[in-house]
């Protein structure tokens, strides 16, 4: 679980990164979860955009992805959300 200070630090880092995934009408599948896990292992912090044609809301999708990837929700802003998962081998971010 992230503390408020850690979450604030990660939010500041997230401001400088672009979305690398989009969730649309196809919703979330096993292949997408595998890709997200791979990227989280490499980068630790990712931003995802939820498209307007997505069947669920941003919060629902964010919680589902966080649960399936065992990652922490850093923030949800508009149609985007940021996830953090500590890497096992590539410690990129020190919090």
Helices and strands as residue ranges (DSSP letters): H 4-14, E 21-23, H 30-43, E 45-50, H 58-69, E 72-77, E 80-84
